[in-house]
Amino acid sequence: MPSRTKQPEWVEGFRKAVKQTCPKGWLVVPNRGGNMRLQVYENGKRIGDITLPYGWEEKSWADALLRIRTIAKAYSEGKGKIDIETAFKISHAVSSETGNDWPEAIKAYRKFKTRVSDATWKKKYQPVLNNVIALIAKSRPPKNGPALCERALSQWDKGTSQRRHMRLALYGLLNFCVQRQDFQSTWLPPSMTDNEVVSIKKRVGYPMTEAQIL
């Protein structure tokens, strides 16, 4: 029996997010043209097969997730009176409504961080920003900055360097969104608490403060 090809990390994260935020049977696959394809099954029968306007690439999955979540919501609210194609058309109208556009804000934030290399962005920014997109796409997303930070950072232990990197990246994004993307002030990050301080073993001199790091 041939071994299953291991998918890139972003694909696994994308499919996991779809599974967590959409009904059972909603799948994403690449199509032959290089775009994303949404397939929907109910009781083992395919009821929908739509090519999405996003390339099968890492930079597009966050946008696609929010679109898929909107399609799923429209289909669910239709209570069997609309098909997947109609739900897709409804999602297009909804996506054009005024609101916080997190994927676009993250793209703008990346362009703003001109001194951050692609390698650093991928390692010290992307993991927590992926969490942001996944959380915003949930049926019950966080309603403000502190709630978003609490959930987006939960996988990293407090007091660790990894959590500090993720926290600085997330706090930077939220400040950018409020100051430059016209998000409401409720999305500002919370103040840092004592239990967020990184544990440092005995060393010569004095550790840098959070203010100095920022």
MODELLER restraints for C-alpha pairs under 7 A, 6 or more apart:
rsr = mdl.restraints
at = mdl.atoms
rsr.add(forms.Gaussian(group=physical.xy_distance, feature=features.Distance(at['CA:10:A'], at['CA:58:A']), mean=6.04, stdev=0.5))
rsr.add(forms.Gaussian(group=physical.xy_distance, feature=features.Distance(at['CA:14:A'], at['CA:61:A']), mean=6.44, stdev=0.5))
rsr.add(forms.Gaussian(group=physical.xy_distance, feature=features.Distance(at['CA:15:A'], at['CA:28:A']), mean=6.66, stdev=0.5))
rsr.add(forms.Gaussian(group=physical.xy_distance, feature=features.Distance(at['CA:17:A'], at['CA:134:A']), mean=5.97, stdev=0.5))
rsr.add(forms.Gaussian(group=physical.xy_distance, feature=features.Distance(at['CA:18:A'], at['CA:65:A']), mean=6.69, stdev=0.5))
rsr.add(forms.Gaussian(group=physical.xy_distance, feature=features.Distance(at['CA:19:A'], at['CA:26:A']), mean=6.96, stdev=0.5))
rsr.add(forms.Gaussian(group=physical.xy_distance, feature=features.Distance(at['CA:21:A'], at['CA:69:A']), mean=6.78, stdev=0.5))
rsr.add(forms.Gaussian(group=physical.xy_distance, feature=features.Distance(at['CA:21:A'], at['CA:137:A']), mean=6.89, stdev=0.5))
rsr.add(forms.Gaussian(group=physical.xy_distance, feature=features.Distance(at['CA:21:A'], at['CA:138:A']), mean=5.31, stdev=0.5))
rsr.add(forms.Gaussian(group=physical.xy_distance, feature=features.Distance(at['CA:21:A'], at['CA:139:A']), mean=6.86, stdev=0.5))
rsr.add(forms.Gaussian(group=physical.xy_distance, feature=features.Distance(at['CA:22:A'], at['CA:69:A']), mean=6.37, stdev=0.5))
rsr.add(forms.Gaussian(group=physical.xy_distance, feature=features.Distance(at['CA:22:A'], at['CA:72:A']), mean=6.23, stdev=0.5))
rsr.add(forms.Gaussian(group=physical.xy_distance, feature=features.Distance(at['CA:25:A'], at['CA:40:A']), mean=5.58, stdev=0.5))
rsr.add(forms.Gaussian(group=physical.xy_distance, feature=features.Distance(at['CA:25:A'], at['CA:41:A']), mean=4.70, stdev=0.5))
rsr.add(forms.Gaussian(group=physical.xy_distance, feature=features.Distance(at['CA:25:A'], at['CA:42:A']), mean=6.26, stdev=0.5))
rsr.add(forms.Gaussian(group=physical.xy_distance, feature=features.Distance(at['CA:26:A'], at['CA:39:A']), mean=6.01, stdev=0.5))
rsr.add(forms.Gaussian(group=physical.xy_distance, feature=features.Distance(at['CA:26:A'], at['CA:40:A']), mean=4.63, stdev=0.5))
rsr.add(forms.Gaussian(group=physical.xy_distance, feature=features.Distance(at['CA:26:A'], at['CA:41:A']), mean=6.43, stdev=0.5))
rsr.add(forms.Gaussian(group=physical.xy_distance, feature=features.Distance(at['CA:27:A'], at['CA:38:A']), mean=5.87, stdev=0.5))
rsr.add(forms.Gaussian(group=physical.xy_distance, feature=features.Distance(at['CA:27:A'], at['CA:39:A']), mean=5.21, stdev=0.5))
rsr.add(forms.Gaussian(group=physical.xy_distance, feature=features.Distance(at['CA:27:A'], at['CA:40:A']), mean=6.31, stdev=0.5))
rsr.add(forms.Gaussian(group=physical.xy_distance, feature=features.Distance(at['CA:28:A'], at['CA:36:A']), mean=6.75, stdev=0.5))
rsr.add(forms.Gaussian(group=physical.xy_distance, feature=features.Distance(at['CA:28:A'], at['CA:37:A']), mean=5.61, stdev=0.5))
rsr.add(forms.Gaussian(group=physical.xy_distance, feature=features.Distance(at['CA:28:A'], at['CA:38:A']), mean=4.80, stdev=0.5))
rsr.add(forms.Gaussian(group=physical.xy_distance, feature=features.Distance(at['CA:28:A'], at['CA:39:A']), mean=6.29, stdev=0.5))
rsr.add(forms.Gaussian(group=physical.xy_distance, feature=features.Distance(at['CA:29:A'], at['CA:36:A']), mean=6.01, stdev=0.5))
rsr.add(forms.Gaussian(group=physical.xy_distance, feature=features.Distance(at['CA:29:A'], at['CA:37:A']), mean=5.22, stdev=0.5))
rsr.add(forms.Gaussian(group=physical.xy_distance, feature=features.Distance(at['CA:29:A'], at['CA:38:A']), mean=6.62, stdev=0.5))
rsr.add(forms.Gaussian(group=physical.xy_distance, feature=features.Distance(at['CA:30:A'], at['CA:36:A']), mean=4.81, stdev=0.5))
rsr.add(forms.Gaussian(group=physical.xy_distance, feature=features.Distance(at['CA:30:A'], at['CA:37:A']), mean=5.62, stdev=0.5))
rsr.add(forms.Gaussian(group=physical.xy_distance, feature=features.Distance(at['CA:30:A'], at['CA:56:A']), mean=5.92, stdev=0.5))
rsr.add(forms.Gaussian(group=physical.xy_distance, feature=features.Distance(at['CA:31:A'], at['CA:37:A']), mean=5.87, stdev=0.5))
rsr.add(forms.Gaussian(group=physical.xy_distance, feature=features.Distance(at['CA:34:A'], at['CA:55:A']), mean=5.89, stdev=0.5))
rsr.add(forms.Gaussian(group=physical.xy_distance, feature=features.Distance(at['CA:34:A'], at['CA:56:A']), mean=5.77, stdev=0.5))
rsr.add(forms.Gaussian(group=physical.xy_distance, feature=features.Distance(at['CA:35:A'], at['CA:51:A']), mean=6.88, stdev=0.5))
rsr.add(forms.Gaussian(group=physical.xy_distance, feature=features.Distance(at['CA:35:A'], at['CA:52:A']), mean=6.65, stdev=0.5))
rsr.add(forms.Gaussian(group=physical.xy_distance, feature=features.Distance(at['CA:35:A'], at['CA:53:A']), mean=6.81, stdev=0.5))
rsr.add(forms.Gaussian(group=physical.xy_distance, feature=features.Distance(at['CA:35:A'], at['CA:54:A']), mean=5.52, stdev=0.5))
rsr.add(forms.Gaussian(group=physical.xy_distance, feature=features.Distance(at['CA:35:A'], at['CA:55:A']), mean=4.12, stdev=0.5))
rsr.add(forms.Gaussian(group=physical.xy_distance, feature=features.Distance(at['CA:35:A'], at['CA:56:A']), mean=4.96, stdev=0.5))
rsr.add(forms.Gaussian(group=physical.xy_distance, feature=features.Distance(at['CA:36:A'], at['CA:51:A']), mean=6.01, stdev=0.5))
rsr.add(forms.Gaussian(group=physical.xy_distance, feature=features.Distance(at['CA:36:A'], at['CA:52:A']), mean=5.35, stdev=0.5))
rsr.add(forms.Gaussian(group=physical.xy_distance, feature=features.Distance(at['CA:36:A'], at['CA:54:A']), mean=5.75, stdev=0.5))
rsr.add(forms.Gaussian(group=physical.xy_distance, feature=features.Distance(at['CA:36:A'], at['CA:55:A']), mean=5.78, stdev=0.5))
rsr.add(forms.Gaussian(group=physical.xy_distance, feature=features.Distance(at['CA:36:A'], at['CA:56:A']), mean=5.13, stdev=0.5))
rsr.add(forms.Gaussian(group=physical.xy_distance, feature=features.Distance(at['CA:37:A'], at['CA:50:A']), mean=5.65, stdev=0.5))
rsr.add(forms.Gaussian(group=physical.xy_distance, feature=features.Distance(at['CA:37:A'], at['CA:51:A']), mean=4.39, stdev=0.5))
rsr.add(forms.Gaussian(group=physical.xy_distance, feature=features.Distance(at['CA:37:A'], at['CA:52:A']), mean=5.61, stdev=0.5))
rsr.add(forms.Gaussian(group=physical.xy_distance, feature=features.Distance(at['CA:38:A'], at['CA:49:A']), mean=5.70, stdev=0.5))
rsr.add(forms.Gaussian(group=physical.xy_distance, feature=features.Distance(at['CA:38:A'], at['CA:50:A']), mean=5.14, stdev=0.5))
rsr.add(forms.Gaussian(group=physical.xy_distance, feature=features.Distance(at['CA:38:A'], at['CA:51:A']), mean=6.28, stdev=0.5))
rsr.add(forms.Gaussian(group=physical.xy_distance, feature=features.Distance(at['CA:38:A'], at['CA:52:A']), mean=6.88, stdev=0.5))
rsr.add(forms.Gaussian(group=physical.xy_distance, feature=features.Distance(at['CA:39:A'], at['CA:48:A']), mean=5.57, stdev=0.5))
rsr.add(forms.Gaussian(group=physical.xy_distance, feature=features.Distance(at['CA:39:A'], at['CA:49:A']), mean=4.53, stdev=0.5))
rsr.add(forms.Gaussian(group=physical.xy_distance, feature=features.Distance(at['CA:39:A'], at['CA:50:A']), mean=6.54, stdev=0.5))
rsr.add(forms.Gaussian(group=physical.xy_distance, feature=features.Distance(at['CA:40:A'], at['CA:46:A']), mean=5.75, stdev=0.5))
rsr.add(forms.Gaussian(group=physical.xy_distance, feature=features.Distance(at['CA:40:A'], at['CA:47:A']), mean=5.74, stdev=0.5))
rsr.add(forms.Gaussian(group=physical.xy_distance, feature=features.Distance(at['CA:40:A'], at['CA:48:A']), mean=4.89, stdev=0.5))
rsr.add(forms.Gaussian(group=physical.xy_distance, feature=features.Distance(at['CA:40:A'], at['CA:49:A']), mean=6.49, stdev=0.5))
rsr.add(forms.Gaussian(group=physical.xy_distance, feature=features.Distance(at['CA:41:A'], at['CA:47:A']), mean=5.60, stdev=0.5))
rsr.add(forms.Gaussian(group=physical.xy_distance, feature=features.Distance(at['CA:48:A'], at['CA:84:A']), mean=5.52, stdev=0.5))
rsr.add(forms.Gaussian(group=physical.xy_distance, feature=features.Distance(at['CA:54:A'], at['CA:60:A']), mean=6.04, stdev=0.5))
rsr.add(forms.Gaussian(group=physical.xy_distance, feature=features.Distance(at['CA:54:A'], at['CA:64:A']), mean=6.57, stdev=0.5))
rsr.add(forms.Gaussian(group=physical.xy_distance, feature=features.Distance(at['CA:62:A'], at['CA:103:A']), mean=6.25, stdev=0.5))
rsr.add(forms.Gaussian(group=physical.xy_distance, feature=features.Distance(at['CA:62:A'], at['CA:133:A']), mean=6.08, stdev=0.5))
rsr.add(forms.Gaussian(group=physical.xy_distance, feature=features.Distance(at['CA:63:A'], at['CA:103:A']), mean=5.79, stdev=0.5))
rsr.add(forms.Gaussian(group=physical.xy_distance, feature=features.Distance(at['CA:66:A'], at['CA:137:A']), mean=5.46, stdev=0.5))
rsr.add(forms.Gaussian(group=physical.xy_distance, feature=features.Distance(at['CA:67:A'], at['CA:91:A']), mean=6.67, stdev=0.5))
rsr.add(forms.Gaussian(group=physical.xy_distance, feature=features.Distance(at['CA:69:A'], at['CA:137:A']), mean=6.27, stdev=0.5))
rsr.add(forms.Gaussian(group=physical.xy_distance, feature=features.Distance(at['CA:70:A'], at['CA:91:A']), mean=5.51, stdev=0.5))
rsr.add(forms.Gaussian(group=physical.xy_distance, feature=features.Distance(at['CA:71:A'], at['CA:87:A']), mean=5.25, stdev=0.5))
rsr.add(forms.Gaussian(group=physical.xy_distance, feature=features.Distance(at['CA:71:A'], at['CA:88:A']), mean=5.33, stdev=0.5))
rsr.add(forms.Gaussian(group=physical.xy_distance, feature=features.Distance(at['CA:71:A'], at['CA:91:A']), mean=5.32, stdev=0.5))
rsr.add(forms.Gaussian(group=physical.xy_distance, feature=features.Distance(at['CA:74:A'], at['CA:87:A']), mean=5.28, stdev=0.5))
rsr.add(forms.Gaussian(group=physical.xy_distance, feature=features.Distance(at['CA:74:A'], at['CA:90:A']), mean=6.85, stdev=0.5))
rsr.add(forms.Gaussian(group=physical.xy_distance, feature=features.Distance(at['CA:74:A'], at['CA:91:A']), mean=7.00, stdev=0.5))
rsr.add(forms.Gaussian(group=physical.xy_distance, feature=features.Distance(at['CA:75:A'], at['CA:82:A']), mean=6.60, stdev=0.5))
rsr.add(forms.Gaussian(group=physical.xy_distance, feature=features.Distance(at['CA:75:A'], at['CA:83:A']), mean=6.91, stdev=0.5))
rsr.add(forms.Gaussian(group=physical.xy_distance, feature=features.Distance(at['CA:75:A'], at['CA:84:A']), mean=6.42, stdev=0.5))
rsr.add(forms.Gaussian(group=physical.xy_distance, feature=features.Distance(at['CA:75:A'], at['CA:87:A']), mean=5.22, stdev=0.5))
rsr.add(forms.Gaussian(group=physical.xy_distance, feature=features.Distance(at['CA:100:A'], at['CA:183:A']), mean=6.55, stdev=0.5))
rsr.add(forms.Gaussian(group=physical.xy_distance, feature=features.Distance(at['CA:105:A'], at['CA:177:A']), mean=6.54, stdev=0.5))
rsr.add(forms.Gaussian(group=physical.xy_distance, feature=features.Distance(at['CA:105:A'], at['CA:181:A']), mean=6.80, stdev=0.5))
rsr.add(forms.Gaussian(group=physical.xy_distance, feature=features.Distance(at['CA:109:A'], at['CA:173:A']), mean=6.57, stdev=0.5))
rsr.add(forms.Gaussian(group=physical.xy_distance, feature=features.Distance(at['CA:109:A'], at['CA:176:A']), mean=6.95, stdev=0.5))
rsr.add(forms.Gaussian(group=physical.xy_distance, feature=features.Distance(at['CA:124:A'], at['CA:165:A']), mean=5.72, stdev=0.5))
rsr.add(forms.Gaussian(group=physical.xy_distance, feature=features.Distance(at['CA:124:A'], at['CA:166:A']), mean=6.10, stdev=0.5))
rsr.add(forms.Gaussian(group=physical.xy_distance, feature=features.Distance(at['CA:125:A'], at['CA:166:A']), mean=6.20, stdev=0.5))
rsr.add(forms.Gaussian(group=physical.xy_distance, feature=features.Distance(at['CA:125:A'], at['CA:169:A']), mean=5.42, stdev=0.5))
rsr.add(forms.Gaussian(group=physical.xy_distance, feature=features.Distance(at['CA:128:A'], at['CA:152:A']), mean=6.24, stdev=0.5))
rsr.add(forms.Gaussian(group=physical.xy_distance, feature=features.Distance(at['CA:128:A'], at['CA:153:A']), mean=6.87, stdev=0.5))
rsr.add(forms.Gaussian(group=physical.xy_distance, feature=features.Distance(at['CA:128:A'], at['CA:166:A']), mean=5.78, stdev=0.5))
rsr.add(forms.Gaussian(group=physical.xy_distance, feature=features.Distance(at['CA:128:A'], at['CA:170:A']), mean=6.77, stdev=0.5))
rsr.add(forms.Gaussian(group=physical.xy_distance, feature=features.Distance(at['CA:129:A'], at['CA:170:A']), mean=6.89, stdev=0.5))
rsr.add(forms.Gaussian(group=physical.xy_distance, feature=features.Distance(at['CA:131:A'], at['CA:152:A']), mean=5.42, stdev=0.5))
rsr.add(forms.Gaussian(group=physical.xy_distance, feature=features.Distance(at['CA:132:A'], at['CA:152:A']), mean=6.00, stdev=0.5))
rsr.add(forms.Gaussian(group=physical.xy_distance, feature=features.Distance(at['CA:135:A'], at['CA:141:A']), mean=5.61, stdev=0.5))
rsr.add(forms.Gaussian(group=physical.xy_distance, feature=features.Distance(at['CA:136:A'], at['CA:142:A']), mean=6.76, stdev=0.5))
rsr.add(forms.Gaussian(group=physical.xy_distance, feature=features.Distance(at['CA:142:A'], at['CA:148:A']), mean=5.16, stdev=0.5))
rsr.add(forms.Gaussian(group=physical.xy_distance, feature=features.Distance(at['CA:144:A'], at['CA:186:A']), mean=5.31, stdev=0.5))
rsr.add(forms.Gaussian(group=physical.xy_distance, feature=features.Distance(at['CA:144:A'], at['CA:187:A']), mean=4.82, stdev=0.5))
rsr.add(forms.Gaussian(group=physical.xy_distance, feature=features.Distance(at['CA:145:A'], at['CA:186:A']), mean=6.16, stdev=0.5))
rsr.add(forms.Gaussian(group=physical.xy_distance, feature=features.Distance(at['CA:145:A'], at['CA:187:A']), mean=3.92, stdev=0.5))
rsr.add(forms.Gaussian(group=physical.xy_distance, feature=features.Distance(at['CA:145:A'], at['CA:188:A']), mean=5.12, stdev=0.5))
rsr.add(forms.Gaussian(group=physical.xy_distance, feature=features.Distance(at['CA:145:A'], at['CA:189:A']), mean=4.87, stdev=0.5))
rsr.add(forms.Gaussian(group=physical.xy_distance, feature=features.Distance(at['CA:145:A'], at['CA:190:A']), mean=6.95, stdev=0.5))
rsr.add(forms.Gaussian(group=physical.xy_distance, feature=features.Distance(at['CA:146:A'], at['CA:189:A']), mean=5.45, stdev=0.5))
rsr.add(forms.Gaussian(group=physical.xy_distance, feature=features.Distance(at['CA:146:A'], at['CA:190:A']), mean=5.21, stdev=0.5))
rsr.add(forms.Gaussian(group=physical.xy_distance, feature=features.Distance(at['CA:153:A'], at['CA:167:A']), mean=6.98, stdev=0.5))
rsr.add(forms.Gaussian(group=physical.xy_distance, feature=features.Distance(at['CA:156:A'], at['CA:162:A']), mean=6.96, stdev=0.5))
rsr.add(forms.Gaussian(group=physical.xy_distance, feature=features.Distance(at['CA:156:A'], at['CA:163:A']), mean=5.22, stdev=0.5))
rsr.add(forms.Gaussian(group=physical.xy_distance, feature=features.Distance(at['CA:157:A'], at['CA:163:A']), mean=6.43, stdev=0.5))
rsr.add(forms.Gaussian(group=physical.xy_distance, feature=features.Distance(at['CA:158:A'], at['CA:195:A']), mean=6.63, stdev=0.5))
rsr.add(forms.Gaussian(group=physical.xy_distance, feature=features.Distance(at['CA:158:A'], at['CA:196:A']), mean=5.50, stdev=0.5))
rsr.add(forms.Gaussian(group=physical.xy_distance, feature=features.Distance(at['CA:159:A'], at['CA:195:A']), mean=6.62, stdev=0.5))
rsr.add(forms.Gaussian(group=physical.xy_distance, feature=features.Distance(at['CA:159:A'], at['CA:196:A']), mean=5.31, stdev=0.5))
rsr.add(forms.Gaussian(group=physical.xy_distance, feature=features.Distance(at['CA:159:A'], at['CA:197:A']), mean=5.38, stdev=0.5))
rsr.add(forms.Gaussian(group=physical.xy_distance, feature=features.Distance(at['CA:159:A'], at['CA:198:A']), mean=4.02, stdev=0.5))
rsr.add(forms.Gaussian(group=physical.xy_distance, feature=features.Distance(at['CA:159:A'], at['CA:199:A']), mean=5.33, stdev=0.5))
rsr.add(forms.Gaussian(group=physical.xy_distance, feature=features.Distance(at['CA:160:A'], at['CA:198:A']), mean=5.40, stdev=0.5))
rsr.add(forms.Gaussian(group=physical.xy_distance, feature=features.Distance(at['CA:160:A'], at['CA:199:A']), mean=6.68, stdev=0.5))
rsr.add(forms.Gaussian(group=physical.xy_distance, feature=features.Distance(at['CA:161:A'], at['CA:198:A']), mean=6.19, stdev=0.5))
rsr.add(forms.Gaussian(group=physical.xy_distance, feature=features.Distance(at['CA:171:A'], at['CA:189:A']), mean=5.58, stdev=0.5))
rsr.add(forms.Gaussian(group=physical.xy_distance, feature=features.Distance(at['CA:174:A'], at['CA:187:A']), mean=6.24, stdev=0.5))
rsr.add(forms.Gaussian(group=physical.xy_distance, feature=features.Distance(at['CA:174:A'], at['CA:188:A']), mean=5.57, stdev=0.5))
rsr.add(forms.Gaussian(group=physical.xy_distance, feature=features.Distance(at['CA:174:A'], at['CA:189:A']), mean=6.23, stdev=0.5))
rsr.add(forms.Gaussian(group=physical.xy_distance, feature=features.Distance(at['CA:175:A'], at['CA:188:A']), mean=5.83, stdev=0.5))
rsr.add(forms.Gaussian(group=physical.xy_distance, feature=features.Distance(at['CA:177:A'], at['CA:183:A']), mean=5.53, stdev=0.5))
rsr.add(forms.Gaussian(group=physical.xy_distance, feature=features.Distance(at['CA:178:A'], at['CA:184:A']), mean=6.05, stdev=0.5))
rsr.add(forms.Gaussian(group=physical.xy_distance, feature=features.Distance(at['CA:178:A'], at['CA:185:A']), mean=5.93, stdev=0.5))
rsr.add(forms.Gaussian(group=physical.xy_distance, feature=features.Distance(at['CA:178:A'], at['CA:187:A']), mean=6.82, stdev=0.5))
rsr.add(forms.Gaussian(group=physical.xy_distance, feature=features.Distance(at['CA:178:A'], at['CA:188:A']), mean=6.70, stdev=0.5))
